Amino acid sequence: MQVEGQERPNLTDAASDILARICVQTRDEVARRMAGLPLRELKARLRDIEERPRGFGNALKLKTAEREVGLIAEVKKASPSAGLIRPQFDAAAIAREYEQAGAACLSVLTEGPNFQGHVADLQAARAATSLPALRKDFMLEPWQIYESRLIGADCILLIMAAIDDDRAADLLGLARLVDLDVLVEVHDETELHRALALETTLIGINNRNLRTLRTDIATTLELAPQVPPDRIVVAESGITSRADVLRLAEAGASCFLVGESLLRQPDAGAAARALLGPI
Ligand SMILES: O=P(O)(O)OC[C@@H](O)[C@@H](O)c1c[nH]c2ccccc12
């Protein structure tokens, strides 16, 4: 990593705060990629793209109307909390299983150092299905929004714990400009109120604290009832059973972002079907 020591946050803090560490790594990575593709060139390339995004929010609404539950099924090889989840990782094959099981959308990790994700995984998963895909990464810089559109993402994630209000509004506006949907992620009441002040429909409530990596679905149970009905609540992380889905739905979540519990099963499609329930 090439960043000078004094530009880094205190390393003791960064080591005990996983989100802070990932943000430092992401800024380094973005600086590297930007050097290879300056913003002006990136924008010029976008002008040549004809394909429109697939409509992530819309797919969630349609599936939820059809079967009560909108599943965003996650494609990831590893995570900082679980380590290696799928040693034999085939993003396209997993995505196809999810689509056949009735998932509304995909979520694909593209972050390298902590999740072993790649842009190519998102492209492979999306090409193998007709489902819209969320680029699951840490969006900090405007350049990343344009890049997300270039690589074929349909939606991006904005993590309120990682950015301030001005940055969130800027990145949200840019995403709109390039026709990407946005999932705004919160973990506590303060972040939820900051998110609700933004003009955005998809509110993700992450049951995992990204600073400590601990999960507790009580986070969604507490926060979902505070979300007005014109927004869509996506319960995220630590969801392992149909019983979890039913409890979270009762609290007001209509959509569910699930990765690890599906990917731990040899048949991820069957696991997704079990979460979705009968129909
Ligand atoms: O694998 P799980 O526990 O089912 O969680 C999926 C998803 O919610 C999780 O990957 C996630 C939610 N928000 C994030 C932000 C960064 C990295 C990862 C995430």
Ligand as a Chemical Component Dictionary entry (heavy atoms), coordinates in Angstrom:
data_LIG
# 
_chem_comp.id                   LIG 
_chem_comp.type                 NON-POLYMER 
_chem_comp.pdbx_formal_charge   0 
_chem_comp.three_letter_code    LIG 
# 
loop_
_chem_comp_atom.comp_id 
_chem_comp_atom.atom_id 
_chem_comp_atom.alt_atom_id 
_chem_comp_atom.type_symbol 
_chem_comp_atom.charge 
_chem_comp_atom.model_Cartn_x 
_chem_comp_atom.model_Cartn_y 
_chem_comp_atom.model_Cartn_z 
_chem_comp_atom.pdbx_ordinal 
LIG O1  O1  O 0 -23.773 -13.473 4.583 1  
LIG P1  P1  P 0 -24.911 -12.905 5.357 2  
LIG O2  O2  O 0 -24.709 -12.905 6.842 3  
LIG O3  O3  O 0 -26.215 -13.544 4.958 4  
LIG O4  O4  O 0 -25.002 -11.342 4.956 5  
LIG C1  C1  C 0 -25.216 -10.927 3.619 6  
LIG C2  C2  C 0 -25.014 -9.409  3.519 7  
LIG O5  O5  O 0 -25.987 -8.788  4.294 8  
LIG C3  C3  C 0 -23.616 -8.992  3.982 9  
LIG O6  O6  O 0 -22.686 -9.557  3.126 10 
LIG C4  C4  C 0 -23.431 -7.477  4.026 11 
LIG C5  C5  C 0 -24.365 -6.548  4.279 12 
LIG N1  N1  N 0 -23.842 -5.310  4.238 13 
LIG C6  C6  C 0 -22.555 -5.408  3.963 14 
LIG C7  C7  C 0 -21.601 -4.423  3.795 15 
LIG C8  C8  C 0 -20.368 -4.839  3.462 16 
LIG C9  C9  C 0 -20.048 -6.172  3.311 17 
LIG C10 C10 C 0 -20.985 -7.155  3.467 18 
LIG C11 C11 C 0 -22.246 -6.777  3.794 19 
# 
loop_
_chem_comp_bond.comp_id 
_chem_comp_bond.atom_id_1 
_chem_comp_bond.atom_id_2 
_chem_comp_bond.value_order 
_chem_comp_bond.pdbx_ordinal 
LIG O1  P1  DOUB 1  
LIG P1  O2  SING 2  
LIG P1  O3  SING 3  
LIG P1  O4  SING 4  
LIG O4  C1  SING 5  
LIG C1  C2  SING 6  
LIG C2  O5  SING 7  
LIG C2  C3  SING 8  
LIG C3  O6  SING 9  
LIG C3  C4  SING 10 
LIG C4  C5  DOUB 11 
LIG C4  C11 SING 12 
LIG C5  N1  SING 13 
LIG N1  C6  SING 14 
LIG C6  C7  SING 15 
LIG C6  C11 DOUB 16 
LIG C7  C8  DOUB 17 
LIG C8  C9  SING 18 
LIG C9  C10 DOUB 19 
LIG C10 C11 SING 20 
# 
